[in-house]
Amino acid sequence: MTDHSAMAATSDAPQRRAGWFARQLHKSESFRGYALLSPSLLFLGFAILIPFGILVVMSFWTPDGFQFNTSPTFKNYREIMERPIYGALMWRSLWVSTMATVFTVALCYPMAYYVAFHVHRNKMMWIVIMTLPFWTSYLLRVFAWKVVLGYEGVINSGLLWLGIIDAPLEFLLYSPTAVIITLAHAWAAFAILPLYVSLEKIDKSLLEAATDLGDGPMRRFFRITLPLSLPGVISASILIFIPTTGDYITPALLGGPDGKMIGNLIQLQFGPVNNWPMGAALSIVLMLTLAVISAAFILITIFVRKRIT
């Protein structure tokens, strides 16, 4: 009798689990969302965690001729801490990425604001028009900016023709300025969409109520529109800041000697230098730095939003 009861309980276990799963799907909207996302999350988890694990393990190796010495060591990390060149390139990369992020968000916010609040028909057409230039290859856009910013490019030729300058502006090309301008344009599409979505979700009745209470346009913007659109600002900033910090194509083509970034050094380690362990260590340091900065940025933004609201 006891064996029969145990077998019955064992056979009922899958049914009870299925019943619990069905109840959770019915009761919890977040559970339904995670259930739908679980296949994609698992795939992305494996696609990210496995390469990341390989990088972590390889960062403790050292090169040995054309092979690797797999004995764990902190030599690569000590070298990164001791040699000033690595820190200088890291700081330059963070500074260039920060400037590119600030300029991109500052330029895209008015465009997203206009479409969200002043366009009442065919909004999707406006979004497509704003993102149309970004349908071309990233590399082609970088080369286009090389032509625009060149010594005999559109800007210098125009300023010389107008008589504003006597000689071409050298800082426009092969400098951090060229890298910032190009990155700001190249990643603008990744800022417009989250900013537009965030602004579009704002309840317009809140703005009307603020107007009825005597708030002017500027006060209404800083008290209501900007705080409520901060999630879009955060998303856009992170979407731009993280990939631009590790970018190496734009600095290689437009940066010149003073515009090289940490991504160029990582590319050299995995390429001509053939020092994969050092490249892995630099990649880990870069990822950890970006993770800390992004977390701090999000926490500060949440704090500021609470103070404003």
SERO-4910 file (N, C-alpha, C, O; in steps of 0.05 Angstrom, whole numbers):
BEGIN
 pado doro    nc1    nc2    nc3   cac1   cac2   cac3    cc1    cc2    cc3    oc1    oc2    oc3
  Met    A     17    -24      0      0      0      0     17     25      0     11     45    -14
  Thr    A     39     24     16     57     47     17     71     52     -9     74     74    -18
  Asp    A     79     29    -22     92     32    -48     74     43    -69     82     59    -86
  His    A     48     35    -67     28     45    -86     24     75    -83     21     90   -102
  Ser    A     23     84    -58     19    113    -52     43    129    -62     40    151    -73
  Ala    A     67    118    -58     91    132    -67     91    135    -97     99    156   -108
  Met    A     84    113   -111     83    114   -140     63    134   -150     67    148   -169
  Ala    A     40    136   -136     19    155   -144     28    183   -140     23    201   -157
  Ala    A     42    188   -117     52    215   -112     73    223   -132     74    246   -141
  Thr    A     90    203   -140    111    209   -160     99    216   -187    108    234   -201
  Ser    A     78    201   -195     65    206   -221     50    232   -221     46    244   -242
  Asp    A     40    241   -197     25    266   -196     44    291   -195     34    313   -200
  Ala    A     69    287   -190     88    310   -188     89    326   -213     88    351   -211
  Pro    A     92    314   -237     93    331   -261     67    347   -265     68    370   -275
  Gln    A     44    334   -258     19    349   -261     17    372   -243      7    394   -250
  Arg    A     27    369   -217     27    391   -199     45    414   -208     38    438   -206
  Arg    A     68    407   -219     86    428   -229     74    442   -253     76    466   -255
  Ala    A     60    427   -270     47    439   -293     24    457   -284     20    479   -295
  Gly    A     10    449   -263    -12    466   -253     -1    491   -240    -13    512   -244
  Trp    A     21    489   -226     33    513   -214     43    532   -235     40    557   -233
  Phe    A     55    521   -256     65    538   -278     41    552   -292     44    576   -299
  Ala    A     19    538   -296     -4    550   -309    -16    572   -292    -24    593   -302
  Arg    A    -17    568   -265    -28    588   -247    -10    613   -247    -20    636   -247
  Gln    A     16    609   -248     34    632   -249     32    648   -275     32    672   -275
  Leu    A     28    633   -297     24    647   -323     -2    663   -322     -3    685   -334
  His    A    -22    653   -309    -48    667   -308    -47    691   -289    -60    711   -295
  Lys    A    -33    689   -267    -33    710   -246    -13    732   -251    -19    755   -247
  Ser    A     11    725   -260     33    744   -261     40    752   -289     47    735   -306
  Glu    A     38    778   -295     45    787   -321     76    786   -325     85    780   -347
  Ser    A     91    792   -304    120    791   -306    129    762   -311    149    758   -326
  Phe    A    116    743   -299    123    715   -303    119    707   -332    135    693   -344
  Arg    A     96    717   -344     91    711   -372    113    723   -390    121    711   -409
  Gly    A    121    748   -382    142    761   -398    168    745   -397    181    741   -417
  Tyr    A    176    736   -373    201    721   -370    199    694   -384    219    684   -395
  Ala    A    175    682   -384    172    657   -397    176    660   -428    187    643   -441
  Leu    A    165    682   -439    169    687   -467    198    693   -474    207    686   -496
  Leu    A    211    707   -456    239    715   -461    259    694   -455    282    696   -464
  Ser    A    251    673   -440    271    654   -431    287    640   -453    311    637   -449
  Pro    A    276    632   -476    293    621   -497    314    640   -506    338    633   -510
  Ser    A    306    665   -511    325    685   -520    346    691   -499    370    695   -505
  Leu    A    337    693   -474    356    699   -452    376    676   -449    400    682   -444
  Leu    A    367    652   -451    386    629   -449    406    630   -472    430    625   -468
  Phe    A    397    635   -496    415    636   -519    435    659   -516    459    655   -520
  Leu    A    426    683   -508    444    705   -504    463    700   -481    486    708   -481
  Gly    A    452    687   -460    469    681   -437    493    663   -445    516    669   -438
  Phe    A    487    642   -460    509    625   -469    527    639   -489    552    636   -488
  Ala    A    515    656   -507    531    670   -527    549    691   -514    570    697   -525
  Ile    A    542    701   -491    558    721   -477    576    709   -456    600    716   -455
  Leu    A    565    691   -440    581    680   -418    604    662   -427    626    663   -416
  Ile    A    600    646   -448    621    628   -457    645    644   -468    668    639   -459
  Pro    A    641    664   -486    665    680   -495    677    696   -472    701    699   -470
  Phe    A    660    706   -453    670    721   -431    687    703   -413    709    711   -403
  Gly    A    678    678   -409    694    659   -393    721    653   -406    741    650   -392
  Ile    A    721    650   -432    746    645   -447    765    668   -443    789    664   -440
  Leu    A    754    693   -445    771    716   -442    783    718   -414    807    723   -410
  Val    A    766    712   -394    776    712   -366    799    692   -362    819    699   -351
  Val    A    795    668   -371    816    647   -368    841    655   -384    863    652   -373
  Met    A    838    664   -408    861    671   -425    876    695   -414    900    697   -418
  Ser    A    863    713   -399    876    736   -389    897    729   -368    915    746   -362
  Phe    A    896    705   -357    916    696   -337    939    680   -350    956    670   -336
  Trp    A    938    677   -376    959    663   -390    981    683   -399    978    707   -396
  Thr    A   1002    672   -410   1024    689   -421   1032    677   -448   1030    653   -452
  Pro    A   1042    694   -467   1051    683   -493   1077    669   -490   1094    677   -474
  Asp    A   1080    647   -505   1105    631   -504   1111    624   -533   1104    602   -543
  Gly    A   1125    643   -547   1130    638   -576   1104    640   -591   1089    660   -590
  Phe    A   1098    619   -607   1073    619   -622   1051    604   -606   1029    599   -617
  Gln    A   1056    597   -581   1036    584   -564   1032    600   -539   1042    622   -536
  Phe    A   1016    589   -521   1009    602   -496   1019    585   -472   1016    561   -472
  Asn    A   1029    599   -452   1035    586   -427   1011    588   -410   1003    610   -401
  Thr    A    998    566   -404    972    566   -391    974    566   -360    954    563   -346
  Ser    A    998    569   -350   1001    571   -321    989    598   -311    998    619   -321
  Pro    A    970    598   -293    957    623   -284    977    643   -272    994    635   -256
  Thr    A    975    668   -280    992    689   -270    978    716   -273    961    719   -291
  Phe    A    985    735   -255    974    762   -257    992    781   -272    990    805   -269
  Lys    A   1011    770   -288   1031    786   -301   1018    807   -319   1026    831   -320
  Asn    A    997    799   -335    984    818   -353    971    841   -338    973    864   -346
  Tyr    A    958    835   -316    944    856   -301    965    874   -287    960    898   -284
  Arg    A    987    863   -278   1008    879   -266   1019    898   -286   1025    922   -280
  Glu    A   1023    888   -310   1034    905   -331   1015    928   -338   1023    951   -343
  Ile    A    989    922   -339    969    943   -344    970    964   -323    967    988   -329
  Met    A    973    957   -298    974    976   -276   1000    992   -275   1000   1015   -267
  Glu    A   1022    980   -284   1048    993   -281   1055   1010   -305   1069   1030   -302
  Arg    A   1046   1004   -329   1054   1019   -353   1034   1042   -357   1010   1037   -361
  Pro    A   1044   1067   -358   1026   1090   -360   1010   1091   -386    988   1102   -387
  Ile    A   1020   1079   -407   1007   1080   -433    979   1068   -432    961   1078   -446
  Tyr    A    976   1047   -417    949   1034   -416    929   1052   -402    906   1055   -411
  Gly    A    937   1064   -380    919   1083   -366    913   1107   -382    890   1117   -382
  Ala    A    933   1118   -397    928   1141   -414    908   1135   -436    890   1151   -441
  Leu    A    911   1112   -449    892   1105   -470    864   1100   -458    844   1106   -471
  Met    A    863   1089   -434    837   1084   -422    823   1110   -416    799   1114   -422
  Trp    A    837   1129   -404    825   1155   -398    817   1170   -423    796   1182   -424
  Arg    A    834   1169   -444    827   1182   -469    802   1169   -481    784   1184   -491
  Ser    A    800   1143   -480    776   1129   -491    751   1137   -476    730   1143   -488
  Leu    A    753   1138   -449    729   1146   -433    721   1175   -438    698   1182   -440
  Trp    A    741   1193   -442    736   1221   -447    723   1224   -474    702   1238   -477
  Val    A    734   1212   -495    723   1214   -522    695   1202   -523    677   1214   -535
  Ser    A    691   1180   -510    664   1167   -510    644   1185   -495    621   1187   -503
  Thr    A    653   1197   -473    635   1214   -457    626   1238   -474    603   1245   -475
  Met    A    645   1251   -488    639   1274   -504    620   1266   -527    601   1280   -534
  Ala    A    626   1243   -540    609   1234   -562    580   1228   -552    561   1234   -565
  Thr    A    578   1216   -528    552   1210   -516    537   1236   -510    513   1238   -516
  Val    A    550   1255   -498    537   1280   -491    527   1295   -516    504   1304   -517
  Phe    A    544   1297   -536    536   1311   -561    514   1296   -575    496   1309   -586
  Thr    A    515   1270   -576    495   1254   -590    467   1257   -577    448   1263   -590
  Val    A    467   1254   -550    441   1257   -536    431   1286   -538    407   1290   -542
  Ala    A    449   1305   -536    440   1333   -538    429   1340   -565    410   1356   -568
  Leu    A    440   1328   -586    430   1333   -613    405   1318   -620    387   1328   -634
  Cys    A    403   1294   -609    380   1277   -616    355   1283   -599    332   1278   -608
  Tyr    A    359   1293   -575    336   1299   -558    316   1319   -570    292   1313   -570
  Pro    A    326   1341   -582    306   1359   -594    291   1346   -617    267   1351   -621
  Met    A    305   1330   -633    291   1316   -656    269   1297   -645    247   1297   -656
  Ala    A    276   1281   -625    257   1263   -614    234   1278   -600    211   1270   -602
  Tyr    A    241   1300   -587    220   1317   -574    200   1328   -595    176   1328   -590
  Tyr    A    211   1338   -617    194   1349   -638    175   1328   -649    151   1334   -652
  Val    A    185   1305   -655    167   1284   -666    147   1275   -646    124   1270   -653
  Ala    A    154   1273   -620    136   1262   -600    114   1282   -593     91   1274   -588
  Phe    A    120   1308   -594    100   1328   -584     88   1346   -606     67   1357   -602
  His    A    101   1348   -629     92   1367   -649     84   1354   -675     73   1367   -692
  Val    A     90   1328   -679     81   1314   -702     57   1297   -695     59   1280   -677
  His    A     35   1301   -708     10   1287   -701      2   1266   -721    -14   1249   -716
  Arg    A     14   1267   -745      8   1247   -765     34   1236   -777     54   1251   -779
  Asn    A     33   1211   -786     56   1199   -799     82   1201   -783    103   1207   -793
  Lys    A     80   1195   -757    103   1196   -740    124   1175   -748    148   1179   -747
  Met    A    114   1151   -756    133   1131   -765    149   1139   -789    172   1132   -792
  Met    A    137   1155   -807    151   1165   -830    174   1183   -821    195   1182   -833
  Trp    A    169   1200   -801    189   1218   -791    212   1202   -779    236   1208   -782
  Ile    A    205   1181   -764    226   1164   -752    244   1151   -774    268   1150   -772
  Val    A    230   1141   -795    245   1129   -817    263   1149   -830    286   1143   -837
  Ile    A    253   1173   -834    269   1194   -847    294   1201   -831    315   1205   -842
  Met    A    290   1203   -804    312   1210   -787    334   1188   -786    357   1194   -783
  Thr    A    325   1163   -789    344   1141   -788    354   1132   -815    370   1114   -818
  Leu    A    344   1144   -837    350   1136   -864    380   1138   -870    391   1119   -882
  Pro    A    395   1159   -861    424   1159   -867    439   1136   -854    461   1130   -863
  Phe    A    428   1124   -833    442   1103   -819    437   1076   -831    446   1056   -820
  Trp    A    423   1075   -854    420   1050   -868    445   1042   -883    448   1019   -892
  Thr    A    462   1062   -888    487   1056   -902    508   1043   -884    504   1043   -859
  Ser    A    529   1034   -895    550   1021   -880    563   1040   -861    568   1063   -867
  Tyr    A    570   1030   -837    584   1046   -817    611   1056   -828    619   1078   -824
  Leu    A    624   1038   -843    650   1045   -854    648   1067   -875    665   1085   -876
  Leu    A    627   1066   -891    623   1087   -911    618   1114   -898    627   1135   -908
  Arg    A    603   1114   -876    599   1140   -862    624   1151   -850    628   1175   -849
  Val    A    642   1133   -840    667   1142   -830    684   1155   -852    696   1176   -848
  Phe    A    685   1142   -875    700   1153   -897    688   1179   -907    702   1197   -916
  Ala    A    661   1181   -906    648   1206   -914    657   1229   -896    662   1251   -905
  Trp    A    658   1224   -870    668   1245   -851    697   1251   -856    706   1274   -852
  Lys    A    713   1232   -865    741   1237   -871    743   1257   -894    761   1274   -895
  Val    A    724   1255   -914    724   1274   -936    714   1301   -926    725   1322   -934
  Val    A    694   1302   -909    683   1327   -900    703   1342   -883    706   1367   -885
  Leu    A    717   1328   -865    736   1341   -846    764   1344   -856    781   1355   -842
  Gly    A    770   1335   -881    797   1335   -891    807   1364   -895    792   1383   -895
  Tyr    A    834   1366   -900    846   1392   -904    834   1406   -929    832   1431   -929
  Glu    A    827   1391   -949    813   1402   -972    784   1393   -973    772   1392   -995
  Gly    A    773   1387   -950    746   1378   -948    725   1400   -950    732   1424   -955
  Val    A    700   1393   -945    678   1412   -948    680   1435   -929    677   1458   -936
  Ile    A    686   1430   -903    687   1451   -883    710   1470   -888    706   1494   -889
  Asn    A    735   1459   -891    758   1477   -896    755   1492   -922    761   1516   -923
  Ser    A    745   1479   -943    742   1493   -969    722   1515   -967    726   1537   -978
  Gly    A    700   1510   -953    679   1531   -949    689   1554   -933    684   1577   -940
  Leu    A    704   1549   -911    714   1571   -895    735   1587   -909    737   1611   -906
  Leu    A    752   1573   -925    772   1588   -941    759   1605   -962    767   1627   -967
  Trp    A    738   1595   -975    724   1610   -996    710   1634   -984    709   1655   -997
  Leu    A    700   1632   -960    687   1655   -947    707   1674   -935    699   1696   -927
  Gly    A    732   1667   -934    752   1684   -923    753   1685   -893    766   1702   -881
  Ile    A    741   1665   -880    740   1665   -850    767   1655   -840    776   1664   -818
  Ile    A    780   1638   -854    807   1627   -846    826   1631   -868    818   1633   -892
  Asp    A    852   1632   -862    873   1635   -882    886   1609   -889    898   1606   -910
  Ala    A    884   1589   -871    896   1563   -876    877   1541   -866    861   1547   -848
  Pro    A    878   1517   -876    860   1496   -867    863   1491   -837    885   1492   -826
  Leu    A    841   1485   -824    840   1478   -796    851   1450   -792    838   1430   -801
  Glu    A    874   1447   -780    886   1421   -777    873   1403   -756    875   1379   -757
  Phe    A    860   1416   -736    849   1400   -714    824   1384   -722    814   1368   -707
  Leu    A    813   1390   -746    788   1377   -754    793   1347   -761    775   1331   -758
  Leu    A    816   1341   -772    822   1313   -780    846   1302   -766    864   1317   -758
  Tyr    A    846   1276   -762    868   1262   -748    872   1274   -720    894   1281   -712
  Ser    A    850   1275   -705    850   1286   -678    826   1274   -663    808   1263   -675
  Pro    A    826   1277   -636    803   1268   -621    777   1282   -629    756   1271   -627
  Thr    A    780   1307   -639    756   1322   -648    742   1307   -671    718   1305   -671
  Ala    A    758   1298   -690    746   1283   -712    733   1257   -703    712   1249   -713
  Val    A    745   1244   -683    734   1219   -673    707   1225   -659    688   1210   -663
  Ile    A    706   1246   -643    681   1253   -629    659   1260   -648    636   1250   -645
  Ile    A    665   1276   -668    644   1284   -688    634   1260   -703    609   1257   -706
  Thr    A    651   1243   -711    643   1219   -727    627   1200   -710    607   1189   -719
  Leu    A    636   1195   -685    621   1177   -668    594   1188   -661    574   1173   -660
  Ala    A    592   1214   -657    566   1226   -650    546   1222   -673    523   1217   -668
  His    A    556   1225   -698    538   1221   -720    532   1191   -725    509   1183   -731
  Ala    A    552   1174   -722    549   1146   -729    530   1132   -710    516   1113   -718
  Trp    A    528   1141   -685    511   1127   -665    486   1143   -659    472   1137   -639
  Ala    A    479   1163   -675    456   1180   -669    430   1163   -670    411   1168   -655
  Ala    A    428   1144   -689    403   1129   -691    398   1113   -666    374   1108   -659
  Phe    A    418   1105   -651    414   1090   -626    405   1108   -604    397   1098   -583
  Ala    A    407   1134   -607    397   1152   -587    368   1162   -594    352   1166   -575
  Ile    A    363   1166   -619    337   1177   -627    314   1159   -618    294   1168   -607
  Leu    A    316   1133   -623    294   1115   -618    287   1112   -588    263   1116   -582
  Pro    A    305   1107   -570    298   1106   -542    288   1132   -531    270   1133   -514
  Leu    A    299   1155   -541    290   1181   -532    261   1186   -541    245   1196   -526
  Tyr    A    256   1179   -566    228   1183   -576    208   1165   -561    187   1175   -554
  Val    A    215   1140   -556    196   1123   -542    191   1133   -514    168   1133   -504
  Ser    A    211   1143   -500    208   1153   -473    191   1179   -473    174   1182   -456
  Leu    A    195   1196   -492    180   1221   -494    151   1216   -502    132   1229   -493
  Glu    A    147   1196   -520    120   1190   -530    103   1179   -508     78   1182   -508
  Lys    A    114   1165   -488     99   1153   -466     90   1173   -445     74   1166   -427
  Ile    A    100   1197   -446     93   1217   -426     63   1225   -429     54   1230   -451
  Asp    A     49   1225   -406     21   1232   -407     18   1262   -412     27   1278   -396
  Lys    A      5   1269   -434      3   1297   -442    -14   1313   -422    -12   1337   -420
  Ser    A    -32   1299   -407    -49   1313   -388    -32   1325   -365    -40   1345   -353
  Leu    A     -9   1314   -359      8   1325   -339     19   1352   -348     21   1370   -331
  Leu    A     26   1354   -373     35   1380   -383     13   1401   -383     18   1424   -377
  Glu    A    -11   1392   -390    -34   1410   -390    -40   1420   -362    -46   1443   -357
  Ala    A    -38   1402   -342    -43   1409   -314    -21   1429   -305    -28   1448   -290
  Ala    A      4   1425   -312     25   1443   -304     20   1471   -317     26   1491   -304
  Thr    A     11   1472   -341      5   1497   -354    -18   1512   -339    -17   1536   -335
  Asp    A    -39   1497   -332    -61   1508   -317    -53   1520   -290    -65   1539   -280
  Leu    A    -32   1507   -278    -22   1517   -252     -2   1539   -255      9   1549   -235
  Gly    A      4   1548   -279     20   1572   -283     49   1566   -291     65   1585   -292
  Asp    A     56   1541   -296     84   1535   -305     88   1544   -333     72   1539   -351
  Gly    A    111   1557   -338    119   1564   -365    132   1541   -380    135   1520   -368
  Pro    A    138   1544   -405    150   1522   -421    176   1511   -408    179   1486   -407
  Met    A    194   1528   -400    219   1519   -388    215   1504   -362    226   1483   -358
  Arg    A    199   1516   -345    194   1503   -319    179   1477   -322    184   1457   -308
  Arg    A    161   1476   -342    146   1451   -347    165   1430   -358    162   1406   -352
  Phe    A    184   1438   -374    203   1419   -385    220   1407   -364    223   1382   -362
  Phe    A    232   1424   -346    251   1414   -326    237   1399   -303    249   1383   -289
  Arg    A    211   1405   -298    197   1392   -276    182   1367   -284    178   1349   -268
  Ile    A    174   1365   -310    158   1343   -318    171   1327   -341    176   1303   -339
  Thr    A    176   1341   -363    185   1327   -387    212   1313   -383    215   1289   -388
  Leu    A    231   1328   -374    258   1317   -371    259   1294   -350    271   1274   -356
  Pro    A    248   1298   -326    249   1275   -307    235   1250   -318    245   1228   -314
  Leu    A    212   1253   -331    198   1230   -341    211   1217   -365    207   1194   -372
  Ser    A    228   1232   -379    243   1221   -402    270   1211   -395    285   1202   -412
  Leu    A    278   1213   -369    304   1203   -361    310   1174   -368    332   1167   -374
  Pro    A    290   1156   -366    296   1128   -374    306   1126   -403    323   1111   -409
  Gly    A    294   1143   -421    304   1143   -448    331   1155   -451    348   1146   -467
  Val    A    337   1176   -435    363   1188   -435    384   1168   -425    406   1166   -437
  Ile    A    377   1153   -404    396   1133   -393    401   1112   -414    424   1104   -419
  Ser    A    380   1101   -426    383   1080   -446    400   1089   -469    418   1075   -478
  Ala    A    394   1113   -479    409   1124   -502    438   1128   -495    456   1121   -510
  Ser    A    443   1138   -471    471   1144   -462    487   1118   -460    510   1116   -469
  Ile    A    475   1097   -448    489   1072   -445    493   1058   -472    514   1047   -477
  Leu    A    473   1060   -489    475   1048   -516    498   1060   -532    509   1047   -550
  Ile    A    504   1086   -527    525   1099   -541    552   1097   -527    572   1091   -539
  Phe    A    552   1101   -501    576   1103   -485    592   1076   -486    616   1076   -490
  Ile    A    578   1054   -482    592   1028   -481    606   1021   -507    630   1015   -507
  Pro    A    592   1020   -530    606   1012   -554    626   1032   -564    646   1024   -576
  Thr    A    621   1058   -560    641   1078   -570    667   1077   -555    688   1084   -565
  Thr    A    666   1069   -529    691   1067   -514    710   1047   -526    734   1051   -526
  Gly    A    699   1025   -536    716   1004   -547    719   1006   -578    730    988   -590
  Asp    A    708   1027   -590    710   1030   -619    739   1032   -628    755   1046   -615
  Tyr    A    746   1019   -649    774   1022   -660    775   1029   -689    796   1037   -699
  Ile    A    753   1027   -704    753   1034   -732    755   1064   -736    772   1073   -751
  Thr    A    738   1079   -722    738   1108   -725    765   1120   -716    776   1137   -730
  Pro    A    775   1113   -692    802   1124   -685    824   1116   -704    843   1132   -709
  Ala    A    822   1092   -715    844   1083   -734    843   1100   -759    864   1105   -771
  Leu    A    819   1107   -769    817   1122   -795    819   1152   -791    828   1166   -809
  Leu    A    809   1162   -769    807   1191   -766    822   1202   -742    825   1227   -739
  Gly    A    831   1185   -724    842   1195   -699    871   1205   -701    878   1223   -686
  Gly    A    887   1194   -718    915   1201   -719    930   1192   -694    919   1177   -679
  Pro    A    954   1202   -690    970   1193   -666    957   1201   -640    959   1186   -620
  Asp    A    944   1224   -639    932   1234   -614    903   1224   -610    891   1230   -589
  Gly    A    892   1209   -629    865   1201   -627    861   1171   -623    839   1161   -624
  Lys    A    883   1156   -619    881   1128   -614    868   1122   -588    871   1137   -568
  Met    A    852   1100   -586    838   1093   -562    845   1064   -554    861   1050   -567
  Ile    A    833   1056   -532    840   1030   -520    832   1007   -539    845    986   -539
  Gly    A    811   1011   -555    803    991   -574    824    985   -595    828    963   -604
  Asn    A    839   1006   -603    861   1002   -622    883    985   -610    895    968   -624
  Leu    A    889    989   -585    909    973   -571    901    944   -569    917    926   -573
  Ile    A    875    940   -562    865    912   -560    866    898   -587    874    875   -589
  Gln    A    859    913   -608    860    902   -635    889    894   -643    893    874   -656
  Leu    A    908    911   -635    936    905   -641    945    880   -626    960    863   -637
  Gln    A    936    876   -601    944    853   -585    934    827   -598    948    807   -599
  Phe    A    909    828   -607    897    804   -620    906    801   -649    903    779   -661
  Gly    A    918    822   -661    926    821   -689    956    819   -692    967    798   -688
  Pro    A    969    841   -701    997    839   -707   1015    830   -684   1034    815   -689
  Val    A   1010    840   -660   1027    833   -637   1024    803   -630   1043    791   -620
  Asn    A   1001    792   -634    995    764   -628    999    758   -598   1008    736   -591
  Asn    A    991    777   -581    991    773   -552    962    771   -542    952    790   -530
  Trp    A    950    749   -548    921    746   -540    917    748   -510    897    761   -503
  Pro    A    933    738   -493    928    741   -464    928    770   -456    910    778   -440
  Met    A    946    787   -466    945    815   -459    920    828   -470    907    845   -457
  Gly    A    912    821   -495    888    831   -506    863    824   -490    845    840   -486
  Ala    A    863    799   -480    841    790   -463    841    805   -436    819    813   -427
  Ala    A    864    810   -424    866    824   -399    856    853   -403    841    864   -386
  Leu    A    864    866   -425    855    893   -430    825    894   -435    811    913   -426
  Ser    A    814    874   -448    785    872   -452    770    869   -426    749    882   -422
  Ile    A    780    853   -408    767    849   -382    768    875   -366    748    882   -354
  Val    A    791    888   -366    793    914   -351    774    934   -363    761    949   -348
  Leu    A    772    935   -389    753    954   -402    724    948   -395    709    966   -388
  Met    A    717    922   -396    689    915   -389    682    921   -360    660    930   -355
  Leu    A    700    915   -342    695    921   -314    693    951   -309    676    960   -294
  Thr    A    710    966   -322    709    995   -320    682   1006   -330    670   1023   -316
  Leu    A    673    996   -353    647   1005   -364    624    996   -346    605   1011   -343
  Ala    A    626    973   -334    605    963   -317    602    981   -292    580    988   -284
  Val    A    625    988   -280    624   1005   -256    614   1033   -263    597   1044   -249
  Ile    A    623   1045   -285    614   1071   -293    584   1071   -300    570   1089   -292
  Ser    A    575   1051   -314    546   1049   -321    529   1046   -297    508   1060   -295
  Ala    A    537   1029   -278    522   1026   -253    521   1052   -237    500   1060   -227
  Ala    A    544   1066   -235    545   1091   -221    527   1112   -235    513   1128   -221
  Phe    A    528   1113   -261    511   1131   -276    481   1127   -271    466   1146   -268
  Ile    A    473   1101   -272    445   1095   -267    437   1103   -239    415   1114   -235
  Leu    A    453   1097   -219    446   1103   -191    445   1134   -187    426   1143   -174
  Ile    A    463   1148   -199    463   1177   -196    438   1189   -210    425   1207   -199
  Thr    A    431   1178   -233    408   1188   -248    382   1183   -232    364   1200   -231
  Ile    A    380   1159   -220    356   1153   -204    355   1172   -180    333   1182   -173
  Phe    A    377   1178   -167    378   1196   -144    369   1224   -153    353   1237   -140
  Val    A    380   1234   -176    373   1260   -185    343   1262   -193    330   1282   -188
  Arg    A    333   1240   -205    305   1240   -213    287   1242   -189    266   1255   -189
  Lys    A    294   1228   -167    278   1229   -143    278   1257   -131    258   1267   -121
  Arg    A    302   1270   -132    304   1297   -121    288   1317   -137    276   1335   -126
  Ile    A    288   1313   -164    273   1332   -181    243   1329   -178    228   1348   -176
  Thr    A    234   1303   -177    205   1298   -175    196   1300   -146    172   1296   -141
***
